[in-house]
């Protein structure tokens, strides 16, 4: 036991009970940007990644930001 939690951006959002539009509004970003992050086409900046972690109630280290990491 004691394994580290690693969760995708999409799963983190769903687990937090948030819709994409809710997260976009909180972060001041477009839906296209969030979808791009969730599909690993682009990555958020460090400050937006930290905001995402806070919104989702997770530590930054718990979130997977790239598909092949």
PDB file of N, H, CA, C and O in Angstrom:
ATOM      1  N   UNK A   1       0.831  -1.191   0.000  1.00  0.00           N
ATOM      2  CA  UNK A   1       0.000   0.000   0.000  1.00  0.00           C
ATOM      3  C   UNK A   1       0.868   1.244   0.000  1.00  0.00           C
ATOM      4  O   UNK A   1       2.089   1.170  -0.137  1.00  0.00           O
ATOM      5  N   UNK A   2       0.209   2.399   0.158  1.00  0.00           N
ATOM      6  H   UNK A   2      -0.783   2.459   0.269  1.00  0.00           H
ATOM      7  CA  UNK A   2       0.962   3.639   0.233  1.00  0.00           C
ATOM      8  C   UNK A   2       1.426   4.146  -1.118  1.00  0.00           C
ATOM      9  O   UNK A   2       2.310   5.000  -1.180  1.00  0.00           O
ATOM     10  N   UNK A   3       0.846   3.635  -2.214  1.00  0.00           N
ATOM     11  H   UNK A   3       0.128   2.941  -2.164  1.00  0.00           H
ATOM     12  CA  UNK A   3       1.222   4.097  -3.544  1.00  0.00           C
ATOM     13  C   UNK A   3       0.810   5.535  -3.765  1.00  0.00           C
ATOM     14  O   UNK A   3      -0.128   6.035  -3.144  1.00  0.00           O
ATOM     15  N   UNK A   4       1.516   6.182  -4.647  1.00  0.00           N
ATOM     16  H   UNK A   4       2.278   5.777  -5.152  1.00  0.00           H
ATOM     17  CA  UNK A   4       1.239   7.584  -4.955  1.00  0.00           C
ATOM     18  C   UNK A   4       0.052   7.692  -5.901  1.00  0.00           C
ATOM     19  O   UNK A   4      -0.047   6.942  -6.872  1.00  0.00           O
ATOM     20  N   UNK A   5      -0.830   8.610  -5.620  1.00  0.00           N
ATOM     21  H   UNK A   5      -0.750   9.219  -4.831  1.00  0.00           H
ATOM     22  CA  UNK A   5      -1.973   8.880  -6.472  1.00  0.00           C
ATOM     23  C   UNK A   5      -1.507   9.659  -7.699  1.00  0.00           C
ATOM     24  O   UNK A   5      -0.781  10.646  -7.576  1.00  0.00           O
ATOM     25  N   UNK A   6      -1.919   9.221  -8.863  1.00  0.00           N
ATOM     26  H   UNK A   6      -2.508   8.419  -8.963  1.00  0.00           H
ATOM     27  CA  UNK A   6      -1.678   9.971 -10.093  1.00  0.00           C
ATOM     28  C   UNK A   6      -2.989   9.975 -10.864  1.00  0.00           C
ATOM     29  O   UNK A   6      -3.577   8.921 -11.106  1.00  0.00           O
ATOM     30  N   UNK A   7      -3.438  11.146 -11.242  1.00  0.00           N
ATOM     31  H   UNK A   7      -2.960  12.002 -11.045  1.00  0.00           H
ATOM     32  CA  UNK A   7      -4.748  11.281 -11.865  1.00  0.00           C
ATOM     33  C   UNK A   7      -4.657  12.221 -13.068  1.00  0.00           C
ATOM     34  O   UNK A   7      -3.918  13.205 -13.048  1.00  0.00           O
ATOM     35  N   UNK A   8      -5.411  11.907 -14.100  1.00  0.00           N
ATOM     36  H   UNK A   8      -6.012  11.108 -14.116  1.00  0.00           H
ATOM     37  CA  UNK A   8      -5.413  12.764 -15.288  1.00  0.00           C
ATOM     38  C   UNK A   8      -6.203  14.035 -14.992  1.00  0.00           C
ATOM     39  O   UNK A   8      -6.980  14.090 -14.040  1.00  0.00           O
ATOM     40  N   UNK A   9      -5.994  15.040 -15.812  1.00  0.00           N
ATOM     41  H   UNK A   9      -5.362  14.996 -16.586  1.00  0.00           H
ATOM     42  CA  UNK A   9      -6.721  16.297 -15.632  1.00  0.00           C
ATOM     43  C   UNK A   9      -8.228  16.095 -15.758  1.00  0.00           C
ATOM     44  O   UNK A   9      -9.000  16.648 -14.975  1.00  0.00           O
ATOM     45  N   UNK A  10      -8.638  15.311 -16.730  1.00  0.00           N
ATOM     46  H   UNK A  10      -8.011  14.862 -17.366  1.00  0.00           H
ATOM     47  CA  UNK A  10     -10.066  15.073 -16.920  1.00  0.00           C
ATOM     48  C   UNK A  10     -10.662  14.342 -15.717  1.00  0.00           C
ATOM     49  O   UNK A  10     -11.729  14.720 -15.231  1.00  0.00           O
ATOM     50  N   UNK A  11      -9.988  13.309 -15.237  1.00  0.00           N
ATOM     51  H   UNK A  11      -9.122  13.002 -15.631  1.00  0.00           H
ATOM     52  CA  UNK A  11     -10.486  12.566 -14.080  1.00  0.00           C
ATOM     53  C   UNK A  11     -10.518  13.444 -12.832  1.00  0.00           C
ATOM     54  O   UNK A  11     -11.442  13.341 -12.025  1.00  0.00           O
ATOM     55  N   UNK A  12      -9.521  14.300 -12.672  1.00  0.00           N
ATOM     56  H   UNK A  12      -8.771  14.383 -13.327  1.00  0.00           H
ATOM     57  CA  UNK A  12      -9.489  15.203 -11.519  1.00  0.00           C
ATOM     58  C   UNK A  12     -10.685  16.141 -11.546  1.00  0.00           C
ATOM     59  O   UNK A  12     -11.309  16.389 -10.514  1.00  0.00           O
ATOM     60  N   UNK A  13     -11.005  16.665 -12.731  1.00  0.00           N
ATOM     61  H   UNK A  13     -10.498  16.463 -13.569  1.00  0.00           H
ATOM     62  CA  UNK A  13     -12.149  17.562 -12.871  1.00  0.00           C
ATOM     63  C   UNK A  13     -13.456  16.842 -12.564  1.00  0.00           C
ATOM     64  O   UNK A  13     -14.295  17.353 -11.822  1.00  0.00           O
ATOM     65  N   UNK A  14     -13.622  15.666 -13.131  1.00  0.00           N
ATOM     66  H   UNK A  14     -12.940  15.251 -13.734  1.00  0.00           H
ATOM     67  CA  UNK A  14     -14.842  14.887 -12.905  1.00  0.00           C
ATOM     68  C   UNK A  14     -14.972  14.521 -11.426  1.00  0.00           C
ATOM     69  O   UNK A  14     -16.054  14.633 -10.850  1.00  0.00           O
ATOM     70  N   UNK A  15     -13.880  14.087 -10.820  1.00  0.00           N
ATOM     71  H   UNK A  15     -13.001  13.996 -11.288  1.00  0.00           H
ATOM     72  CA  UNK A  15     -13.908  13.733  -9.389  1.00  0.00           C
ATOM     73  C   UNK A  15     -14.243  14.927  -8.507  1.00  0.00           C
ATOM     74  O   UNK A  15     -14.806  14.766  -7.424  1.00  0.00           O
ATOM     75  N   UNK A  16     -13.899  16.122  -8.970  1.00  0.00           N
ATOM     76  H   UNK A  16     -13.442  16.253  -9.850  1.00  0.00           H
ATOM     77  CA  UNK A  16     -14.203  17.343  -8.222  1.00  0.00           C
ATOM     78  C   UNK A  16     -15.646  17.796  -8.467  1.00  0.00           C
ATOM     79  O   UNK A  16     -16.116  18.753  -7.852  1.00  0.00           O
ATOM     80  N   UNK A  17     -16.341  17.103  -9.368  1.00  0.00           N
ATOM     81  H   UNK A  17     -15.960  16.326  -9.868  1.00  0.00           H
ATOM     82  CA  UNK A  17     -17.732  17.437  -9.652  1.00  0.00           C
ATOM     83  C   UNK A  17     -17.898  18.708 -10.473  1.00  0.00           C
ATOM     84  O   UNK A  17     -18.907  19.405 -10.361  1.00  0.00           O
ATOM     85  N   UNK A  18     -16.902  19.000 -11.298  1.00  0.00           N
ATOM     86  H   UNK A  18     -16.083  18.434 -11.389  1.00  0.00           H
ATOM     87  CA  UNK A  18     -16.928  20.235 -12.084  1.00  0.00           C
ATOM     88  C   UNK A  18     -17.107  19.956 -13.564  1.00  0.00           C
ATOM     89  O   UNK A  18     -16.617  18.956 -14.087  1.00  0.00           O
ATOM     90  N   UNK A  19     -17.811  20.847 -14.224  1.00  0.00           N
ATOM     91  H   UNK A  19     -18.210  21.660 -13.799  1.00  0.00           H
ATOM     92  CA  UNK A  19     -17.930  20.808 -15.670  1.00  0.00           C
ATOM     93  C   UNK A  19     -16.779  21.588 -16.276  1.00  0.00           C
ATOM     94  O   UNK A  19     -16.180  22.436 -15.614  1.00  0.00           O
ATOM     95  N   UNK A  20     -16.468  21.306 -17.533  1.00  0.00           N
ATOM     96  H   UNK A  20     -16.954  20.617 -18.071  1.00  0.00           H
ATOM     97  CA  UNK A  20     -15.394  22.031 -18.201  1.00  0.00           C
ATOM     98  C   UNK A  20     -15.645  23.532 -18.180  1.00  0.00           C
ATOM     99  O   UNK A  20     -14.723  24.315 -17.954  1.00  0.00           O
ATOM    100  N   UNK A  21     -16.881  23.932 -18.413  1.00  0.00           N
ATOM    101  H   UNK A  21     -17.630  23.295 -18.597  1.00  0.00           H
ATOM    102  CA  UNK A  21     -17.179  25.371 -18.448  1.00  0.00           C
ATOM    103  C   UNK A  21     -16.940  26.028 -17.094  1.00  0.00           C
ATOM    104  O   UNK A  21     -16.556  27.196 -17.037  1.00  0.00           O
ATOM    105  N   UNK A  22     -17.162  25.291 -15.995  1.00  0.00           N
ATOM    106  H   UNK A  22     -17.474  24.342 -16.041  1.00  0.00           H
ATOM    107  CA  UNK A  22     -16.914  25.826 -14.657  1.00  0.00           C
ATOM    108  C   UNK A  22     -15.427  26.105 -14.442  1.00  0.00           C
ATOM    109  O   UNK A  22     -15.044  27.155 -13.927  1.00  0.00           O
ATOM    110  N   UNK A  23     -14.607  25.152 -14.845  1.00  0.00           N
ATOM    111  H   UNK A  23     -14.917  24.298 -15.263  1.00  0.00           H
ATOM    112  CA  UNK A  23     -13.157  25.299 -14.682  1.00  0.00           C
ATOM    113  C   UNK A  23     -12.650  26.445 -15.558  1.00  0.00           C
ATOM    114  O   UNK A  23     -11.827  27.249 -15.120  1.00  0.00           O
ATOM    115  N   UNK A  24     -13.139  26.515 -16.782  1.00  0.00           N
ATOM    116  H   UNK A  24     -13.807  25.861 -17.138  1.00  0.00           H
ATOM    117  CA  UNK A  24     -12.728  27.599 -17.689  1.00  0.00           C
ATOM    118  C   UNK A  24     -13.041  28.964 -17.089  1.00  0.00           C
ATOM    119  O   UNK A  24     -12.220  29.880 -17.145  1.00  0.00           O
ATOM    120  N   UNK A  25     -14.210  29.090 -16.528  1.00  0.00           N
ATOM    121  H   UNK A  25     -14.877  28.346 -16.483  1.00  0.00           H
ATOM    122  CA  UNK A  25     -14.608  30.365 -15.927  1.00  0.00           C
ATOM    123  C   UNK A  25     -13.698  30.723 -14.749  1.00  0.00           C
ATOM    124  O   UNK A  25     -13.269  31.869 -14.618  1.00  0.00           O
ATOM    125  N   UNK A  26     -13.407  29.741 -13.895  1.00  0.00           N
ATOM    126  H   UNK A  26     -13.755  28.810 -14.001  1.00  0.00           H
ATOM    127  CA  UNK A  26     -12.555  30.001 -12.730  1.00  0.00           C
ATOM    128  C   UNK A  26     -11.137  30.397 -13.140  1.00  0.00           C
ATOM    129  O   UNK A  26     -10.511  31.241 -12.501  1.00  0.00           O
ATOM    130  N   UNK A  27     -10.637  29.776 -14.216  1.00  0.00           N
ATOM    131  H   UNK A  27     -11.146  29.090 -14.736  1.00  0.00           H
ATOM    132  CA  UNK A  27      -9.263  30.036 -14.652  1.00  0.00           C
ATOM    133  C   UNK A  27      -9.147  31.191 -15.641  1.00  0.00           C
ATOM    134  O   UNK A  27      -8.052  31.695 -15.890  1.00  0.00           O
ATOM    135  N   UNK A  28     -10.288  31.611 -16.208  1.00  0.00           N
ATOM    136  H   UNK A  28     -11.177  31.202 -16.006  1.00  0.00           H
ATOM    137  CA  UNK A  28     -10.255  32.660 -17.218  1.00  0.00           C
ATOM    138  C   UNK A  28      -9.633  32.183 -18.523  1.00  0.00           C
ATOM    139  O   UNK A  28      -8.887  32.918 -19.170  1.00  0.00           O
ATOM    140  N   UNK A  29      -9.947  30.940 -18.906  1.00  0.00           N
ATOM    141  H   UNK A  29     -10.553  30.343 -18.380  1.00  0.00           H
ATOM    142  CA  UNK A  29      -9.414  30.367 -20.140  1.00  0.00           C
ATOM    143  C   UNK A  29     -10.568  29.918 -21.035  1.00  0.00           C
ATOM    144  O   UNK A  29     -11.715  29.850 -20.594  1.00  0.00           O
ATOM    145  N   UNK A  30     -10.259  29.621 -22.269  1.00  0.00           N
ATOM    146  H   UNK A  30      -9.327  29.677 -22.627  1.00  0.00           H
ATOM    147  CA  UNK A  30     -11.283  29.143 -23.196  1.00  0.00           C
ATOM    148  C   UNK A  30     -11.492  27.636 -23.018  1.00  0.00           C
ATOM    149  O   UNK A  30     -10.643  26.923 -22.483  1.00  0.00           O
ATOM    150  N   UNK A  31     -12.643  27.191 -23.482  1.00  0.00           N
ATOM    151  H   UNK A  31     -13.333  27.770 -23.917  1.00  0.00           H
ATOM    152  CA  UNK A  31     -12.942  25.761 -23.459  1.00  0.00           C
ATOM    153  C   UNK A  31     -11.941  25.005 -24.328  1.00  0.00           C
ATOM    154  O   UNK A  31     -11.525  23.899 -23.985  1.00  0.00           O
ATOM    155  N   UNK A  32     -11.567  25.591 -25.430  1.00  0.00           N
ATOM    156  H   UNK A  32     -11.905  26.490 -25.709  1.00  0.00           H
ATOM    157  CA  UNK A  32     -10.584  24.970 -26.326  1.00  0.00           C
ATOM    158  C   UNK A  32      -9.266  24.718 -25.602  1.00  0.00           C
ATOM    159  O   UNK A  32      -8.644  23.672 -25.786  1.00  0.00           O
ATOM    160  N   UNK A  33      -8.845  25.662 -24.788  1.00  0.00           N
ATOM    161  H   UNK A  33      -9.351  26.512 -24.638  1.00  0.00           H
ATOM    162  CA  UNK A  33      -7.597  25.520 -24.030  1.00  0.00           C
ATOM    163  C   UNK A  33      -7.694  24.368 -23.045  1.00  0.00           C
ATOM    164  O   UNK A  33      -6.789  23.536 -22.975  1.00  0.00           O
ATOM    165  N   UNK A  34      -8.774  24.308 -22.285  1.00  0.00           N
ATOM    166  H   UNK A  34      -9.509  24.983 -22.342  1.00  0.00           H
ATOM    167  CA  UNK A  34      -8.926  23.228 -21.312  1.00  0.00           C
ATOM    168  C   UNK A  34      -8.977  21.866 -21.991  1.00  0.00           C
ATOM    169  O   UNK A  34      -8.353  20.912 -21.528  1.00  0.00           O
ATOM    170  N   UNK A  35      -9.711  21.779 -23.075  1.00  0.00           N
ATOM    171  H   UNK A  35     -10.218  22.554 -23.451  1.00  0.00           H
ATOM    172  CA  UNK A  35      -9.782  20.509 -23.810  1.00  0.00           C
ATOM    173  C   UNK A  35      -8.396  20.107 -24.306  1.00  0.00           C
ATOM    174  O   UNK A  35      -8.031  18.933 -24.250  1.00  0.00           O
ATOM    175  N   UNK A  36      -7.637  21.064 -24.783  1.00  0.00           N
ATOM    176  H   UNK A  36      -7.934  22.018 -24.828  1.00  0.00           H
ATOM    177  CA  UNK A  36      -6.276  20.797 -25.246  1.00  0.00           C
ATOM    178  C   UNK A  36      -5.409  20.235 -24.118  1.00  0.00           C
ATOM    179  O   UNK A  36      -4.620  19.316 -24.338  1.00  0.00           O
ATOM    180  N   UNK A  37      -5.555  20.785 -22.917  1.00  0.00           N
ATOM    181  H   UNK A  37      -6.196  21.532 -22.739  1.00  0.00           H
ATOM    182  CA  UNK A  37      -4.812  20.274 -21.758  1.00  0.00           C
ATOM    183  C   UNK A  37      -5.269  18.866 -21.407  1.00  0.00           C
ATOM    184  O   UNK A  37      -4.443  17.991 -21.148  1.00  0.00           O
ATOM    185  N   UNK A  38      -6.576  18.644 -21.396  1.00  0.00           N
ATOM    186  H   UNK A  38      -7.247  19.355 -21.606  1.00  0.00           H
ATOM    187  CA  UNK A  38      -7.120  17.339 -21.009  1.00  0.00           C
ATOM    188  C   UNK A  38      -6.772  16.251 -22.025  1.00  0.00           C
ATOM    189  O   UNK A  38      -6.699  15.075 -21.669  1.00  0.00           O
ATOM    190  N   UNK A  39      -6.560  16.628 -23.270  1.00  0.00           N
ATOM    191  H   UNK A  39      -6.620  17.584 -23.559  1.00  0.00           H
ATOM    192  CA  UNK A  39      -6.204  15.675 -24.327  1.00  0.00           C
ATOM    193  C   UNK A  39      -4.686  15.597 -24.535  1.00  0.00           C
ATOM    194  O   UNK A  39      -4.226  14.911 -25.448  1.00  0.00           O
ATOM    195  N   UNK A  40      -3.905  16.295 -23.697  1.00  0.00           N
ATOM    196  H   UNK A  40      -4.279  16.853 -22.956  1.00  0.00           H
ATOM    197  CA  UNK A  40      -2.442  16.303 -23.737  1.00  0.00           C
ATOM    198  C   UNK A  40      -1.875  16.890 -25.028  1.00  0.00           C
ATOM    199  O   UNK A  40      -0.760  16.549 -25.422  1.00  0.00           O
ATOM    200  N   UNK A  41      -2.621  17.757 -25.680  1.00  0.00           N
ATOM    201  H   UNK A  41      -3.526  18.035 -25.360  1.00  0.00           H
ATOM    202  CA  UNK A  41      -2.102  18.421 -26.877  1.00  0.00           C
ATOM    203  C   UNK A  41      -1.198  19.572 -26.497  1.00  0.00           C
ATOM    204  O   UNK A  41      -0.222  19.858 -27.192  1.00  0.00           O
ATOM    205  N   UNK A  42      -1.516  20.237 -25.396  1.00  0.00           N
ATOM    206  H   UNK A  42      -2.308  20.005 -24.831  1.00  0.00           H
ATOM    207  CA  UNK A  42      -0.686  21.303 -24.827  1.00  0.00           C
ATOM    208  C   UNK A  42      -0.685  21.132 -23.314  1.00  0.00           C
ATOM    209  O   UNK A  42      -1.452  20.339 -22.767  1.00  0.00           O
ATOM    210  N   UNK A  43       0.172  21.874 -22.654  1.00  0.00           N
ATOM    211  H   UNK A  43       0.795  22.518 -23.098  1.00  0.00           H
ATOM    212  CA  UNK A  43       0.247  21.821 -21.190  1.00  0.00           C
ATOM    213  C   UNK A  43      -0.007  23.208 -20.606  1.00  0.00           C
ATOM    214  O   UNK A  43       0.333  24.217 -21.224  1.00  0.00           O
ATOM    215  N   UNK A  44      -0.600  23.256 -19.429  1.00  0.00           N
ATOM    216  H   UNK A  44      -0.876  22.437 -18.927  1.00  0.00           H
ATOM    217  CA  UNK A  44      -0.808  24.555 -18.790  1.00  0.00           C
ATOM    218  C   UNK A  44       0.508  25.146 -18.313  1.00  0.00           C
ATOM    219  O   UNK A  44       1.481  24.428 -18.087  1.00  0.00           O
ATOM    220  N   UNK A  45       0.524  26.459 -18.164  1.00  0.00           N
ATOM    221  H   UNK A  45      -0.267  27.043 -18.348  1.00  0.00           H
ATOM    222  CA  UNK A  45       1.682  27.113 -17.562  1.00  0.00           C
ATOM    223  C   UNK A  45       1.762  26.683 -16.095  1.00  0.00           C
ATOM    224  O   UNK A  45       0.807  26.126 -15.554  1.00  0.00           O
ATOM    225  N   UNK A  46       2.869  26.937 -15.478  1.00  0.00           N
ATOM    226  H   UNK A  46       3.645  27.390 -15.918  1.00  0.00           H
ATOM    227  CA  UNK A  46       3.059  26.531 -14.079  1.00  0.00           C
ATOM    228  C   UNK A  46       2.000  27.144 -13.169  1.00  0.00           C
ATOM    229  O   UNK A  46       1.479  26.471 -12.280  1.00  0.00           O
ATOM    230  N   UNK A  47       1.682  28.417 -13.389  1.00  0.00           N
ATOM    231  H   UNK A  47       2.105  28.963 -14.111  1.00  0.00           H
ATOM    232  CA  UNK A  47       0.691  29.055 -12.517  1.00  0.00           C
ATOM    233  C   UNK A  47      -0.706  28.479 -12.746  1.00  0.00           C
ATOM    234  O   UNK A  47      -1.462  28.309 -11.789  1.00  0.00           O
ATOM    235  N   UNK A  48      -1.064  28.177 -13.999  1.00  0.00           N
ATOM    236  H   UNK A  48      -0.450  28.315 -14.776  1.00  0.00           H
ATOM    237  CA  UNK A  48      -2.374  27.584 -14.272  1.00  0.00           C
ATOM    238  C   UNK A  48      -2.436  26.144 -13.759  1.00  0.00           C
ATOM    239  O   UNK A  48      -3.486  25.698 -13.296  1.00  0.00           O
ATOM    240  N   UNK A  49      -1.332  25.424 -13.836  1.00  0.00           N
ATOM    241  H   UNK A  49      -0.479  25.786 -14.212  1.00  0.00           H
ATOM    242  CA  UNK A  49      -1.290  24.062 -13.305  1.00  0.00           C
ATOM    243  C   UNK A  49      -1.532  24.082 -11.794  1.00  0.00           C
ATOM    244  O   UNK A  49      -2.263  23.244 -11.267  1.00  0.00           O
ATOM    245  N   UNK A  50      -0.918  25.036 -11.108  1.00  0.00           N
ATOM    246  H   UNK A  50      -0.324  25.717 -11.536  1.00  0.00           H
ATOM    247  CA  UNK A  50      -1.120  25.158  -9.662  1.00  0.00           C
ATOM    248  C   UNK A  50      -2.569  25.519  -9.346  1.00  0.00           C
ATOM    249  O   UNK A  50      -3.147  24.998  -8.392  1.00  0.00           O
ATOM    250  N   UNK A  51      -3.147  26.402 -10.137  1.00  0.00           N
ATOM    251  H   UNK A  51      -2.677  26.825 -10.911  1.00  0.00           H
ATOM    252  CA  UNK A  51      -4.554  26.761  -9.946  1.00  0.00           C
ATOM    253  C   UNK A  51      -5.462  25.553 -10.160  1.00  0.00           C
ATOM    254  O   UNK A  51      -6.416  25.351  -9.409  1.00  0.00           O
ATOM    255  N   UNK A  52      -5.167  24.751 -11.184  1.00  0.00           N
ATOM    256  H   UNK A  52      -4.393  24.916 -11.794  1.00  0.00           H
ATOM    257  CA  UNK A  52      -5.946  23.538 -11.427  1.00  0.00           C
ATOM    258  C   UNK A  52      -5.891  22.600 -10.226  1.00  0.00           C
ATOM    259  O   UNK A  52      -6.919  22.093  -9.777  1.00  0.00           O
ATOM    260  N   UNK A  53      -4.706  22.377  -9.719  1.00  0.00           N
ATOM    261  H   UNK A  53      -3.871  22.788 -10.084  1.00  0.00           H
ATOM    262  CA  UNK A  53      -4.548  21.500  -8.565  1.00  0.00           C
ATOM    263  C   UNK A  53      -5.381  22.008  -7.385  1.00  0.00           C
ATOM    264  O   UNK A  53      -6.033  21.227  -6.693  1.00  0.00           O
ATOM    265  N   UNK A  54      -5.351  23.302  -7.169  1.00  0.00           N
ATOM    266  H   UNK A  54      -4.821  23.937  -7.731  1.00  0.00           H
ATOM    267  CA  UNK A  54      -6.117  23.901  -6.076  1.00  0.00           C
ATOM    268  C   UNK A  54      -7.625  23.732  -6.298  1.00  0.00           C
ATOM    269  O   UNK A  54      -8.357  23.361  -5.380  1.00  0.00           O
ATOM    270  N   UNK A  55      -8.074  24.004  -7.511  1.00  0.00           N
ATOM    271  H   UNK A  55      -7.479  24.306  -8.257  1.00  0.00           H
ATOM    272  CA  UNK A  55      -9.495  23.861  -7.835  1.00  0.00           C
ATOM    273  C   UNK A  55      -9.947  22.423  -7.625  1.00  0.00           C
ATOM    274  O   UNK A  55     -11.043  22.175  -7.124  1.00  0.00           O
ATOM    275  N   UNK A  56      -9.098  21.478  -8.012  1.00  0.00           N
ATOM    276  H   UNK A  56      -8.208  21.679  -8.419  1.00  0.00           H
ATOM    277  CA  UNK A  56      -9.453  20.065  -7.918  1.00  0.00           C
ATOM    278  C   UNK A  56      -9.188  19.475  -6.534  1.00  0.00           C
ATOM    279  O   UNK A  56      -9.516  18.316  -6.282  1.00  0.00           O
ATOM    280  N   UNK A  57      -8.602  20.257  -5.644  1.00  0.00           N
ATOM    281  H   UNK A  57      -8.335  21.199  -5.848  1.00  0.00           H
ATOM    282  CA  UNK A  57      -8.338  19.775  -4.290  1.00  0.00           C
ATOM    283  C   UNK A  57      -7.235  18.736  -4.229  1.00  0.00           C
ATOM    284  O   UNK A  57      -7.271  17.825  -3.402  1.00  0.00           O
ATOM    285  N   UNK A  58      -6.249  18.878  -5.117  1.00  0.00           N
ATOM    286  H   UNK A  58      -6.220  19.617  -5.789  1.00  0.00           H
ATOM    287  CA  UNK A  58      -5.138  17.927  -5.185  1.00  0.00           C
ATOM    288  C   UNK A  58      -3.811  18.655  -5.058  1.00  0.00           C
ATOM    289  O   UNK A  58      -3.739  19.877  -5.182  1.00  0.00           O
ATOM    290  N   UNK A  59      -2.768  17.884  -4.809  1.00  0.00           N
ATOM    291  H   UNK A  59      -2.826  16.891  -4.708  1.00  0.00           H
ATOM    292  CA  UNK A  59      -1.416  18.417  -4.873  1.00  0.00           C
ATOM    293  C   UNK A  59      -0.991  18.409  -6.330  1.00  0.00           C
ATOM    294  O   UNK A  59      -1.414  17.543  -7.096  1.00  0.00           O
ATOM    295  N   UNK A  60      -0.179  19.341  -6.707  1.00  0.00           N
ATOM    296  H   UNK A  60       0.164  20.044  -6.085  1.00  0.00           H
ATOM    297  CA  UNK A  60       0.297  19.429  -8.082  1.00  0.00           C
ATOM    298  C   UNK A  60       0.959  18.118  -8.511  1.00  0.00           C
ATOM    299  O   UNK A  60       0.799  17.693  -9.655  1.00  0.00           O
ATOM    300  N   UNK A  61       1.692  17.478  -7.614  1.00  0.00           N
ATOM    301  H   UNK A  61       1.822  17.823  -6.684  1.00  0.00           H
ATOM    302  CA  UNK A  61       2.388  16.230  -7.925  1.00  0.00           C
ATOM    303  C   UNK A  61       1.432  15.079  -8.211  1.00  0.00           C
ATOM    304  O   UNK A  61       1.849  14.068  -8.776  1.00  0.00           O
ATOM    305  N   UNK A  62       0.173  15.204  -7.838  1.00  0.00           N
ATOM    306  H   UNK A  62      -0.165  16.025  -7.379  1.00  0.00           H
ATOM    307  CA  UNK A  62      -0.797  14.137  -8.034  1.00  0.00           C
ATOM    308  C   UNK A  62      -1.392  14.124  -9.437  1.00  0.00           C
ATOM    309  O   UNK A  62      -2.009  13.137  -9.838  1.00  0.00           O
ATOM    310  N   UNK A  63      -1.214  15.203 -10.183  1.00  0.00           N
ATOM    311  H   UNK A  63      -0.713  16.004  -9.858  1.00  0.00           H
ATOM    312  CA  UNK A  63      -1.864  15.347 -11.478  1.00  0.00           C
ATOM    313  C   UNK A  63      -0.867  15.014 -12.598  1.00  0.00           C
ATOM    314  O   UNK A  63       0.286  15.444 -12.574  1.00  0.00           O
ATOM    315  N   UNK A  64      -1.340  14.245 -13.566  1.00  0.00           N
ATOM    316  H   UNK A  64      -2.277  13.895 -13.585  1.00  0.00           H
ATOM    317  CA  UNK A  64      -0.541  13.897 -14.727  1.00  0.00           C
ATOM    318  C   UNK A  64      -0.776  14.953 -15.803  1.00  0.00           C
ATOM    319  O   UNK A  64      -1.906  15.145 -16.253  1.00  0.00           O
ATOM    320  N   UNK A  65       0.280  15.632 -16.210  1.00  0.00           N
ATOM    321  H   UNK A  65       1.198  15.476 -15.844  1.00  0.00           H
ATOM    322  CA  UNK A  65       0.164  16.697 -17.196  1.00  0.00           C
ATOM    323  C   UNK A  65       0.656  16.306 -18.586  1.00  0.00           C
ATOM    324  O   UNK A  65       0.533  17.089 -19.528  1.00  0.00           O
ATOM    325  N   UNK A  66       1.202  15.126 -18.722  1.00  0.00           N
ATOM    326  H   UNK A  66       1.302  14.489 -17.957  1.00  0.00           H
ATOM    327  CA  UNK A  66       1.606  14.694 -20.056  1.00  0.00           C
ATOM    328  C   UNK A  66       1.329  13.208 -20.218  1.00  0.00           C
ATOM    329  O   UNK A  66       1.439  12.426 -19.273  1.00  0.00           O
ATOM    330  N   UNK A  67       0.973  12.848 -21.416  1.00  0.00           N
ATOM    331  H   UNK A  67       0.884  13.482 -22.184  1.00  0.00           H
ATOM    332  CA  UNK A  67       0.539  11.478 -21.714  1.00  0.00           C
ATOM    333  C   UNK A  67       1.633  10.445 -21.494  1.00  0.00           C
ATOM    334  O   UNK A  67       1.346   9.345 -21.021  1.00  0.00           O
ATOM    335  N   UNK A  68       2.859  10.761 -21.818  1.00  0.00           N
ATOM    336  H   UNK A  68       3.092  11.654 -22.202  1.00  0.00           H
ATOM    337  CA  UNK A  68       3.942   9.788 -21.763  1.00  0.00           C
ATOM    338  C   UNK A  68       4.874   9.931 -20.567  1.00  0.00           C
ATOM    339  O   UNK A  68       5.973   9.377 -20.562  1.00  0.00           O
ATOM    340  N   UNK A  69       4.444  10.662 -19.573  1.00  0.00           N
ATOM    341  H   UNK A  69       3.551  11.112 -19.577  1.00  0.00           H
ATOM    342  CA  UNK A  69       5.292  10.875 -18.388  1.00  0.00           C
ATOM    343  C   UNK A  69       5.300   9.654 -17.477  1.00  0.00           C
ATOM    344  O   UNK A  69       5.960   9.663 -16.438  1.00  0.00           O
TER     345      UNK A  69
END
